[in-house]
Amino acid sequence: MPAARLTLGQMRRSAGRLASAGIAIAIGTAFVAATLLAGNLITRTTYAQVSAGLASSDLVVFDDAASLTQADVEAARGVEGVAAADAQGTTYTELNHAGRSIFQIVVGGASDARLTPLELSDGEWPATGDEIALPEDVATRLGIGLGDDVSSSRWVMDSEPTKLEDGSETYEGEEVIDKLTVVGLVQDPFDAYSAMGGAAVVSAPTFTQWRTDEAGPETSDIGTIVVALDDTAAADAVRTALADAVPAATEVTTTEEHAEQVVATMSGGQDVIFLVFVMAFAAVALVVAGLVIANTFQVLVAQRSRTLALLRCVGADTGQLYRSVLLEAAILGILASLAGIVLGTALVQGGLMVAPAFDLGVPLPESITLSAPVFIAPLAVGILVTLVAALAPARAASRVAPLAALRPTDAPTLRKGAGRFRAVLATLMTVGGFASMALGVSQGTQGALEVGLLAAVGGGSISLIGVIIGSVFWLPKVAAGIGRLVGAAGPSARLAAANTLRNPRRTAATSTALLIGVTLVGMMTTGAASARITLDNELDAQFPVDVDVATTTYDGDQMAAMPGAVNAAVDSVEGLRSTAAVTEAWLTTTDEDIAVTAVAVAPDQLRDVVNTPQDFDALRPGTLVVPEAVAENYGFEGVDEVALTGPGGETTLDVVTVDAQYAYAFLVPQDLATIYPDLEPNRVWASVAEGQDVADTLAAVQDEVSTTEEVVEVTGAVVQRQSYQQVIDVALGIVVGLLAVAVVIALIGVANTLSLSVIERTRENAMLRAIGLSKGQLRTMLAIEGMLIAGVGAVLGIVLGLLYGWAGATTALSSIGNVPLVVPWADIAVVLGVALVAGLVASVVPARAAVRTRPVAALAAE
């Protein structure tokens, strides 16, 4: 109780000083809370984007061979706990109205709103076989609205096979034209069908009938069944029951688990979103916030060591002082951490509230999702770090003899044992930390992402702590050395340079406050810039062609030629950078052991339209370029050359395997003409020009093509690519928002330590005034000193930030591709400028109080 009363009394008398430490703790814990919330938000948004087609389903039944039937769908609906289950799939129809034709993807109406990614923007869902709901832009393109009729043309297979002359059977068919009434308009907020220009909707029975008409009565091609559960159903139990009810299913999983698998597949088998934006980023936030809190509180407690010693003189024992300081730290840590959690939560929720005004292009949740880690982790960090920061100063103050504590404290030197121990510890931590970080980068590049991130984050944190511990030995000398370069500016500059050496601990504590914040800013901006380039390259590989226009009819076993009117229509679209005429063909070897779908296109035209032109440097006459996946799937592995045959004869081509993500082999038109002399281009590939809106450009292509009255399929992977790009942009935008908090932390830290150091030197500054230093010279001296210390910390922080940022990005993203070091020069210039201004402001403001105090009064102050 005496210790508690003493603590509360001390806190009341030191409210001003405690407020500065409390602000640093609150901002640090807010940073941690905001980081965890932002990581969860990024994860949720990304998963929602990659699993858009699965809508809000609870469970998903997959079959890799797409061999499920409508009977399996009915079996899933009969499982206890299942509220609704629908087969996922698509079919196509040709829509015609007023001379315009569109080859349109069609899906069935959902039996539950949770099972469709589409939203009804106007009208109603189709209920009968003669009704249809259209995407808004498709209705606009056809010039129709609610209540209008549209003509639907489909190919329907015969219900009975036809016997051929050789005794074999085949299914023939005929074109069927239906008149459908537009009863609804739909939107696709998550871009589930954006690559196909949106999806029209017919009633579920109509869709099932259309699929049967298209594929034939004996065809089973359902690959996915989406399931919505009753509110009271146990997901695990239903999951097991579904696996038993649909034995042909390859997997029964949740939507979130499927999204995790997709993200991991796109990133080399690792869940990079979680590991980078949640685990690694949160870990860095914990370490950095802890260092800032510790640095600020240590300065505060160290300045009160003489007061604590005076309490010893009036009867307080060492235990009381020790407990008093720790209790004060605990109270301050709890209150400030709670405030920080509220602040961090409010910042992220506020960001979600204002995000719609910026039209990010990515649907974001309306509210944050609170979880135990969001509350416990920041609170634990705030309390624990504050206690640890107060531990050493409290122990030192309680162990000093009362009379000895009243004498002035000497600056630390390397000649003392503690100095040698500190130097050895700093060296070991710095070297060992960088070695661990290098090991983490190496492990990350070899695919061991979890181990790599653990080693890299841990090593980086240890090396940063080592740099901070050892800064007392070298940082003041560096600042003084730079100060001597400006010493010619006058006595104020020379005094400022000398002051950096007079108290190394004070100089190091002041500079490292900014070093921590600048290191974080540099690390995140460098890592974000490097990650952006890497992820852009990966998206280029995933979506190599922006727009693909293909014929939908066949001439024998090959696709029919592209009508000239379609080529002209695509070429007339202003938003396209370039187009290429492409011929898709089914090639077979002379011994018919290998067959593969190939694309013939002029090399120069191909490089102009694809997003990865470097993959086709080997494409030339006499060469068949085969992507690795195609080589594996079609039996070209280990093959050096291949002999191909066709109606025109035979040709032998050299096989070149490349690391590209395409579903075709590639050859030049001259080589294709030797085996298929009459085959003409049947596809058009196009790339969207830089700076053009991809959705508008795709719509323009569809508009122009629809006026030709030719039936072709228009797909735009560029829209889906942009959807993923928008997720990345939002994620990096959240990182930039967190950087603003990091800058505030750094400014609070440098302002605290510089201001307290100026207050600490009240008598010293008064002595300088007494011997002739003017008020202007005193202000100049403190300003130069602050800028020197802040500038050195900022420069070192920038260097460390570049190193840490590149190492982190390389460790996390090397499984995706090569990670370049991208130096954000503009950000670095801004950070350096802010650091110098921070040093200037933090020193000049308390200097105003110093110069207003009369020298005699200041000398008498204690």
ZAMARGU-4260 file (C-alpha; in steps of 0.2 Angstrom, whole numbers, plus 5000, padded with zeros to 4 digits):
<rodrens>
0) 5000/5000/5000 | 5014/5013/5003 | 5021/5009/4986 | 5004/5011/4978 | 5001/5028/4987
5) 5019/5033/4982 | 5016/5028/4964 | 4999/5037/4963 | 5007/5053/4970 | 5022/5052/4958
10) 5010/5050/4943 | 5000/5065/4948 | 5015/5076/4950 | 5023/5069/4933 | 5007/5069/4923
15) 5015/5080/4909 | 5030/5068/4907 | 5019/5053/4908 | 5007/5059/4895 | 5021/5059/4882
20) 5026/5041/4886 | 5007/5037/4886 | 5005/5044/4869 | 5019/5034/4862 | 5012/5018/4870
25) 4994/5022/4864 | 5001/5025/4846 | 5012/5009/4847 | 4997/4998/4852 | 4986/5006/4840
30) 4998/5002/4826 | 4998/4984/4832 | 4979/4983/4833 | 4977/4992/4816 | 4990/4980/4808
35) 4981/4964/4814 | 4964/4971/4809 | 4971/4976/4792 | 4979/4959/4790 | 4962/4951/4793
40) 4953/4963/4781 | 4966/4960/4767 | 4964/4941/4769 | 4945/4942/4769 | 4945/4953/4754
45) 4957/4942/4744 | 4948/4926/4748 | 4932/4934/4743 | 4939/4939/4726 | 4947/4923/4722
50) 4932/4913/4727 | 4919/4925/4720 | 4911/4911/4709 | 4907/4901/4725 | 4897/4916/4732
55) 4892/4914/4751 | 4891/4896/4751 | 4896/4886/4767 | 4903/4871/4759 | 4908/4866/4741
60) 4909/4848/4734 | 4922/4847/4720 | 4926/4833/4708 | 4942/4836/4698 | 4935/4825/4684
65) 4919/4834/4682 | 4909/4818/4683 | 4895/4823/4695 | 4877/4821/4689 | 4861/4829/4694
70) 4858/4814/4705 | 4873/4819/4715 | 4865/4836/4717 | 4849/4829/4723 | 4859/4818/4735
75) 4868/4833/4742 | 4851/4842/4745 | 4845/4827/4754 | 4859/4827/4767 | 4852/4833/4785
80) 4858/4851/4788 | 4859/4856/4770 | 4847/4871/4767 | 4851/4872/4748 | 4863/4864/4735
85) 4866/4869/4717 | 4877/4863/4703 | 4889/4876/4697 | 4891/4877/4678 | 4889/4887/4663
90) 4882/4885/4646 | 4881/4897/4631 | 4868/4905/4619 | 4868/4917/4605 | 4857/4932/4609
95) 4850/4942/4595 | 4841/4958/4594 | 4839/4972/4581 | 4854/4966/4571 | 4865/4964/4586
100) 4872/4947/4591 | 4881/4942/4607 | 4888/4925/4612 | 4883/4925/4630 | 4887/4914/4645
105) 4872/4908/4655 | 4870/4901/4672 | 4856/4894/4682 | 4845/4903/4695 | 4850/4899/4713
110) 4839/4890/4725 | 4846/4901/4739 | 4853/4918/4738 | 4869/4913/4746 | 4873/4902/4731
115) 4874/4915/4718 | 4888/4929/4716 | 4876/4939/4706 | 4865/4953/4713 | 4848/4958/4705
120) 4849/4977/4702 | 4831/4978/4694 | 4816/4967/4690 | 4815/4949/4696 | 4824/4932/4694
125) 4818/4921/4680 | 4805/4908/4685 | 4799/4900/4669 | 4807/4893/4654 | 4804/4909/4643
130) 4812/4921/4655 | 4830/4928/4656 | 4839/4940/4667 | 4854/4950/4658 | 4869/4959/4664
135) 4866/4977/4664 | 4879/4981/4650 | 4873/4967/4639 | 4855/4974/4640 | 4862/4991/4635
140) 4873/4983/4621 | 4858/4975/4614 | 4847/4990/4616 | 4833/4981/4627 | 4826/4983/4644
145) 4814/4975/4656 | 4799/4967/4647 | 4807/4966/4630 | 4810/4950/4620 | 4827/4943/4614
150) 4830/4929/4603 | 4841/4915/4609 | 4849/4903/4597 | 4856/4886/4604 | 4863/4870/4597
155) 4853/4855/4604 | 4859/4837/4603 | 4848/4823/4597 | 4841/4813/4611 | 4845/4797/4601
160) 4861/4793/4593 | 4863/4791/4574 | 4871/4776/4566 | 4884/4779/4554 | 4889/4768/4539
165) 4903/4760/4548 | 4892/4755/4562 | 4897/4767/4574 | 4885/4779/4583 | 4886/4798/4585
170) 4875/4812/4592 | 4869/4825/4579 | 4859/4840/4583 | 4851/4856/4576 | 4849/4874/4580
175) 4835/4879/4591 | 4829/4897/4592 | 4819/4903/4608 | 4811/4919/4612 | 4815/4925/4629
180) 4808/4939/4639 | 4820/4950/4649 | 4813/4950/4667 | 4828/4956/4677 | 4845/4965/4676
185) 4860/4958/4686 | 4876/4964/4693 | 4892/4955/4696 | 4900/4964/4711 | 4915/4952/4714
190) 4918/4950/4695 | 4915/4931/4696 | 4910/4931/4677 | 4919/4947/4672 | 4931/4938/4660
195) 4917/4932/4650 | 4908/4948/4649 | 4896/4944/4663 | 4883/4930/4665 | 4864/4930/4660
200) 4853/4920/4671 | 4839/4908/4667 | 4828/4897/4679 | 4836/4882/4687 | 4825/4869/4677
205) 4828/4878/4661 | 4847/4879/4664 | 4847/4860/4668 | 4838/4857/4652 | 4850/4868/4641
210) 4865/4859/4648 | 4857/4842/4643 | 4852/4849/4626 | 4870/4855/4623 | 4880/4840/4630
215) 4868/4826/4626 | 4858/4815/4638 | 4872/4803/4644 | 4885/4817/4648 | 4889/4820/4666
220) 4900/4836/4667 | 4896/4844/4684 | 4912/4848/4693 | 4906/4859/4708 | 4891/4858/4719
225) 4889/4873/4731 | 4880/4870/4748 | 4871/4882/4760 | 4868/4875/4777 | 4854/4878/4790
230) 4858/4890/4804 | 4858/4876/4817 | 4868/4864/4806 | 4886/4858/4812 | 4897/4861/4797
235) 4909/4847/4801 | 4895/4834/4803 | 4887/4840/4786 | 4904/4839/4778 | 4906/4821/4782
240) 4889/4817/4777 | 4891/4825/4760 | 4907/4815/4757 | 4897/4799/4760 | 4882/4805/4750
245) 4892/4810/4735 | 4906/4797/4734 | 4912/4803/4717 | 4917/4819/4724 | 4936/4823/4725
250) 4934/4835/4740 | 4922/4843/4751 | 4928/4859/4758 | 4923/4876/4765 | 4924/4891/4754
255) 4937/4899/4764 | 4948/4883/4763 | 4946/4883/4744 | 4951/4901/4744 | 4967/4897/4754
260) 4971/4883/4742 | 4969/4895/4727 | 4980/4908/4734 | 4993/4895/4739 | 4992/4888/4721
265) 4995/4905/4714 | 5010/4909/4725 | 5020/4893/4724 | 5011/4882/4737 | 5011/4895/4751
270) 4997/4905/4759 | 5007/4921/4756 | 4992/4933/4760 | 4991/4926/4778 | 5010/4924/4780
275) 5015/4941/4774 | 5001/4953/4779 | 4996/4944/4795 | 5010/4935/4803 | 5025/4944/4796
280) 5018/4961/4796 | 5010/4959/4813 | 5027/4952/4820 | 5036/4967/4813 | 5023/4979/4821
285) 5025/4971/4838 | 5044/4972/4838 | 5044/4990/4831 | 5030/4997/4843 | 5039/4988/4857
290) 5056/4997/4853 | 5047/5014/4852 | 5038/5011/4869 | 5054/5005/4877 | 5064/5019/4871
295) 5052/5033/4877 | 5049/5025/4894 | 5067/5022/4898 | 5071/5041/4895 | 5057/5045/4906
300) 5061/5034/4920 | 5080/5038/4919 | 5077/5056/4921 | 5068/5052/4938 | 5082/5042/4945
305) 5088/5057/4956 | 5070/5059/4963 | 5069/5040/4967 | 5086/5042/4976 | 5080/5056/4986
310) 5065/5045/4992 | 5078/5033/4998 | 5085/5047/5008 | 5069/5050/5017 | 5066/5032/5021
315) 5059/5022/5006 | 5068/5005/5005 | 5074/4997/4988 | 5059/4986/4987 | 5046/5000/4988
320) 5055/5010/4975 | 5056/4995/4964 | 5038/4990/4965 | 5033/5008/4964 | 5041/5011/4947
325) 5034/4994/4940 | 5017/4998/4947 | 5018/5015/4938 | 5023/5007/4922 | 5009/4994/4923
330) 4996/5007/4926 | 5002/5018/4912 | 5004/5003/4901 | 4986/4997/4904 | 4978/5013/4902
335) 4988/5019/4886 | 4986/5001/4878 | 4967/5001/4880 | 4967/5019/4872 | 4978/5012/4858
340) 4967/4997/4855 | 4951/5009/4854 | 4961/5021/4842 | 4967/5007/4831 | 4950/4999/4829
345) 4942/5016/4826 | 4955/5020/4812 | 4952/5004/4803 | 4933/5006/4805 | 4934/5024/4799
350) 4944/5018/4784 | 4930/5006/4779 | 4917/5019/4781 | 4926/5032/4769 | 4933/5019/4757
355) 4917/5018/4746 | 4920/5037/4742 | 4936/5032/4733 | 4929/5019/4722 | 4942/5006/4725
360) 4934/4994/4713 | 4935/4980/4727 | 4920/4976/4738 | 4925/4979/4756 | 4916/4973/4771
365) 4906/4987/4780 | 4913/4983/4797 | 4929/4975/4805 | 4929/4958/4813 | 4935/4959/4831
370) 4944/4944/4837 | 4954/4939/4853 | 4971/4942/4846 | 4966/4960/4840 | 4963/4964/4859
375) 4975/4953/4868 | 4991/4955/4857 | 4991/4975/4858 | 4987/4975/4877 | 5000/4962/4881
380) 5013/4971/4871 | 5009/4988/4879 | 5010/4981/4896 | 5024/4970/4894 | 5036/4982/4885
385) 5032/4996/4897 | 5036/4985/4912 | 5052/4979/4903 | 5057/4996/4899 | 5055/5002/4917
390) 5064/4987/4924 | 5082/4992/4921 | 5080/5010/4927 | 5070/5005/4942 | 5083/4992/4947
395) 5098/5004/4944 | 5089/5018/4955 | 5085/5006/4969 | 5103/4999/4970 | 5112/5016/4971
400) 5116/5022/4989 | 5106/5037/4993 | 5121/5049/4996 | 5129/5043/4980 | 5113/5046/4970
405) 5113/5064/4974 | 5130/5067/4965 | 5130/5071/4946 | 5129/5056/4935 | 5144/5053/4923
410) 5141/5048/4905 | 5145/5030/4901 | 5161/5026/4893 | 5169/5010/4885 | 5181/5009/4900
415) 5167/5003/4911 | 5163/4984/4912 | 5145/4988/4908 | 5151/4997/4892 | 5161/4982/4886
420) 5147/4970/4890 | 5135/4981/4880 | 5148/4982/4865 | 5150/4963/4865 | 5131/4961/4866
425) 5127/4973/4852 | 5140/4966/4841 | 5134/4948/4843 | 5115/4953/4841 | 5119/4964/4825
430) 5130/4951/4817 | 5119/4936/4822 | 5103/4945/4817 | 5109/4949/4800 | 5116/4931/4798
435) 5098/4924/4803 | 5090/4936/4791 | 5101/4930/4777 | 5097/4912/4782 | 5078/4916/4781
440) 5080/4924/4764 | 5089/4908/4758 | 5076/4897/4765 | 5062/4907/4757 | 5070/4906/4740
445) 5071/4887/4742 | 5052/4886/4746 | 5052/4884/4765 | 5042/4900/4768 | 5037/4898/4786
450) 5054/4894/4792 | 5061/4908/4781 | 5049/4921/4787 | 5052/4916/4805 | 5071/4917/4803
455) 5070/4933/4793 | 5058/4942/4804 | 5067/4936/4820 | 5084/4940/4813 | 5079/4957/4807
460) 5072/4961/4824 | 5087/4955/4833 | 5099/4965/4822 | 5089/4981/4824 | 5089/4979/4843
465) 5108/4976/4842 | 5110/4992/4831 | 5100/5002/4844 | 5110/4994/4859 | 5127/4998/4851
470) 5122/5015/4844 | 5128/5024/4860 | 5146/5020/4855 | 5146/5025/4837 | 5131/5036/4833
475) 5136/5051/4843 | 5153/5051/4834 | 5145/5050/4817 | 5134/5065/4822 | 5149/5075/4829
480) 5159/5071/4813 | 5145/5077/4802 | 5143/5092/4814 | 5161/5097/4811 | 5158/5098/4793
485) 5145/5112/4797 | 5156/5119/4811 | 5162/5134/4800 | 5144/5141/4801 | 5149/5148/4818
490) 5150/5144/4837 | 5132/5138/4838 | 5136/5124/4825 | 5152/5119/4834 | 5143/5119/4851
495) 5130/5108/4843 | 5143/5096/4837 | 5151/5095/4854 | 5135/5092/4863 | 5132/5076/4853
500) 5148/5069/4861 | 5145/5075/4879 | 5132/5063/4883 | 5132/5048/4871 | 5117/5040/4880
505) 5106/5055/4877 | 5111/5057/4859 | 5109/5039/4855 | 5092/5038/4864 | 5086/5054/4854
510) 5092/5047/4837 | 5086/5030/4839 | 5068/5036/4842 | 5068/5042/4824 | 5079/5028/4818
515) 5065/5015/4823 | 5051/5024/4814 | 5061/5028/4798 | 5067/5010/4797 | 5049/5004/4798
520) 5044/5017/4784 | 5059/5012/4773 | 5056/4994/4776 | 5037/4994/4771 | 5039/5006/4756
525) 5053/4996/4749 | 5045/4979/4753 | 5028/4986/4745 | 5037/4992/4730 | 5047/4976/4727
530) 5031/4966/4731 | 5021/4976/4718 | 5033/4973/4704 | 5034/4954/4708 | 5015/4952/4710
535) 5013/4962/4693 | 5024/4950/4685 | 5015/4935/4692 | 4998/4942/4686 | 5006/4944/4669
540) 5010/4926/4669 | 4993/4921/4676 | 4983/4931/4663 | 4995/4932/4648 | 4982/4939/4635
545) 4971/4954/4639 | 4957/4950/4626 | 4953/4934/4616 | 4940/4934/4602 | 4937/4916/4595
550) 4925/4908/4583 | 4912/4897/4590 | 4909/4885/4575 | 4920/4871/4568 | 4925/4866/4551
555) 4928/4847/4553 | 4939/4845/4568 | 4946/4862/4567 | 4939/4879/4572 | 4931/4889/4558
560) 4940/4904/4551 | 4937/4921/4559 | 4926/4932/4548 | 4934/4947/4541 | 4921/4959/4548
565) 4926/4954/4566 | 4944/4957/4563 | 4940/4974/4557 | 4928/4978/4572 | 4942/4973/4584
570) 4955/4983/4575 | 4943/4999/4576 | 4943/4999/4595 | 4953/5014/4601 | 4957/5007/4618
575) 4968/4992/4612 | 4987/4994/4610 | 4989/4980/4597 | 4980/4965/4590 | 4986/4948/4582
580) 4978/4936/4571 | 4980/4919/4579 | 4977/4901/4572 | 4972/4888/4584 | 4975/4870/4578
585) 4974/4852/4584 | 4991/4844/4580 | 4996/4826/4580 | 5012/4817/4577 | 5016/4806/4563
590) 5015/4791/4574 | 4999/4798/4583 | 5007/4795/4600 | 5006/4814/4604 | 4992/4826/4601
595) 4992/4844/4607 | 4982/4861/4604 | 4994/4873/4596 | 4993/4891/4591 | 5001/4898/4575
600) 5006/4917/4576 | 5019/4928/4569 | 5032/4931/4583 | 5033/4950/4582 | 5014/4951/4583
605) 5013/4938/4598 | 5026/4948/4608 | 5016/4964/4605 | 5000/4957/4613 | 5005/4945/4627
610) 5010/4951/4644 | 5026/4940/4645 | 5035/4943/4628 | 5051/4936/4635 | 5044/4919/4635
615) 5044/4919/4616 | 5062/4924/4612 | 5064/4906/4605 | 5049/4906/4593 | 5055/4905/4576
620) 5053/4895/4560 | 5057/4876/4563 | 5053/4878/4582 | 5038/4872/4593 | 5038/4882/4609
625) 5030/4871/4623 | 5026/4878/4640 | 5031/4866/4654 | 5013/4862/4659 | 5009/4858/4641
630) 5024/4847/4640 | 5019/4838/4656 | 5001/4835/4651 | 5004/4830/4632 | 5019/4820/4634
635) 5033/4832/4627 | 5044/4830/4642 | 5062/4825/4636 | 5057/4827/4618 | 5070/4836/4607
640) 5060/4836/4591 | 5043/4831/4585 | 5037/4826/4567 | 5019/4833/4564 | 5007/4828/4551
645) 4991/4835/4543 | 4982/4836/4526 | 4996/4846/4518 | 5010/4834/4523 | 5023/4832/4537
650) 5035/4843/4545 | 5048/4841/4559 | 5051/4854/4572 | 5063/4857/4586 | 5055/4857/4603
655) 5059/4871/4615 | 5052/4870/4633 | 5049/4887/4641 | 5043/4892/4659 | 5027/4900/4653
660) 5009/4898/4659 | 4999/4894/4643 | 4988/4880/4638 | 4995/4879/4620 | 5011/4875/4611
665) 5017/4889/4599 | 5023/4888/4581 | 5025/4901/4567 | 5011/4902/4553 | 5024/4895/4539
670) 5026/4879/4549 | 5008/4877/4552 | 5004/4880/4533 | 5015/4865/4528 | 5003/4853/4537
675) 4987/4863/4536 | 4988/4874/4521 | 4970/4879/4521 | 4968/4883/4539 | 4965/4902/4542
680) 4966/4912/4558 | 4952/4909/4570 | 4956/4919/4585 | 4961/4937/4588 | 4972/4941/4603
685) 4973/4959/4609 | 4981/4970/4622 | 4973/4985/4631 | 4983/5001/4630 | 4992/5008/4645
690) 4980/5020/4655 | 4964/5013/4647 | 4950/5007/4658 | 4950/4988/4655 | 4931/4985/4658
695) 4926/4999/4646 | 4939/4993/4633 | 4932/4975/4634 | 4914/4982/4633 | 4919/4992/4618
700) 4926/4976/4609 | 4910/4967/4613 | 4900/4982/4607 | 4909/4983/4590 | 4908/4964/4588
705) 4890/4963/4591 | 4886/4974/4576 | 4894/4962/4564 | 4880/4950/4566 | 4894/4936/4567
710) 4893/4924/4582 | 4910/4925/4591 | 4915/4922/4609 | 4924/4937/4618 | 4933/4934/4634
715) 4943/4947/4643 | 4955/4940/4656 | 4961/4958/4658 | 4946/4962/4669 | 4949/4947/4681
720) 4967/4952/4681 | 4962/4970/4686 | 4952/4963/4700 | 4967/4954/4707 | 4977/4970/4704
725) 4964/4980/4714 | 4965/4968/4728 | 4984/4971/4728 | 4982/4990/4727 | 4970/4990/4742
730) 4982/4979/4752 | 4997/4991/4748 | 4985/5006/4751 | 4982/4999/4769 | 5001/4997/4771
735) 5003/5015/4766 | 4990/5020/4779 | 4999/5011/4793 | 5015/5019/4787 | 5007/5036/4792
740) 5004/5029/4809 | 5023/5024/4810 | 5028/5041/4805 | 5018/5048/4820 | 5026/5036/4831
745) 5043/5041/4825 | 5039/5060/4828 | 5032/5057/4845 | 5048/5047/4850 | 5060/5060/4843
750) 5050/5075/4851 | 5049/5066/4868 | 5068/5063/4869 | 5074/5079/4862 | 5062/5089/4872
755) 5066/5080/4888 | 5085/5082/4884 | 5083/5101/4882 | 5073/5102/4899 | 5087/5091/4907
760) 5100/5104/4902 | 5091/5119/4909 | 5106/5123/4920 | 5118/5120/4906 | 5110/5131/4894
765) 5108/5145/4907 | 5127/5144/4910 | 5130/5146/4891 | 5119/5162/4892 | 5128/5168/4907
770) 5145/5168/4898 | 5138/5177/4883 | 5128/5166/4871 | 5114/5175/4864 | 5096/5169/4863
775) 5097/5167/4844 | 5113/5157/4846 | 5106/5146/4859 | 5091/5143/4847 | 5103/5139/4833
780) 5113/5127/4843 | 5098/5117/4849 | 5091/5117/4831 | 5107/5111/4823 | 5109/5098/4837
785) 5092/5091/4834 | 5094/5091/4815 | 5111/5082/4816 | 5104/5069/4828 | 5088/5066/4818
790) 5097/5066/4801 | 5109/5053/4807 | 5095/5042/4813 | 5085/5045/4797 | 5099/5040/4786
795) 5104/5025/4795 | 5085/5020/4796 | 5083/5022/4777 | 5098/5011/4774 | 5091/4998/4786
800) 5074/5000/4779 | 5080/4996/4762 | 5089/4981/4767 | 5075/4974/4778 | 5061/4978/4765
805) 5070/4969/4751 | 5075/4954/4762 | 5057/4952/4768 | 5049/4954/4751 | 5062/4941/4744
810) 5058/4929/4758 | 5040/4930/4756 | 5038/4931/4738 | 5052/4922/4730 | 5041/4906/4728
815) 5031/4917/4716 | 5046/4924/4705 | 5061/4935/4705 | 5060/4949/4718 | 5069/4965/4712
820) 5076/4978/4724 | 5065/4993/4721 | 5072/5009/4729 | 5057/5021/4732 | 5067/5037/4730
825) 5053/5049/4731 | 5047/5041/4748 | 5065/5042/4754 | 5067/5060/4750 | 5050/5064/4759
830) 5056/5053/4775 | 5073/5062/4776 | 5064/5079/4774 | 5052/5075/4788 | 5065/5068/4799
835) 5075/5085/4798 | 5060/5095/4801 | 5055/5084/4816 | 5072/5087/4823 | 5071/5105/4821
840) 5053/5107/4828 | 5057/5095/4843 | 5072/5105/4848 | 5066/5123/4844 | 5050/5122/4853
845) 5058/5118/4870 | 5072/5130/4866 | 5059/5144/4867 | 5056/5140/4885 | 5074/5139/4888
850) 5078/5157/4881 | 5064/5165/4891 | 5071/5159/4907 | 5083/5172/4915 | 5101/5164/4917
855) 5101/5167/4936 | 5084/5159/4939 | 5089/5144/4928 | 5105/5141/4937 | 5096/5141/4953
860) 5083/5128/4947 | 5085/5110/4952
</rodrens>
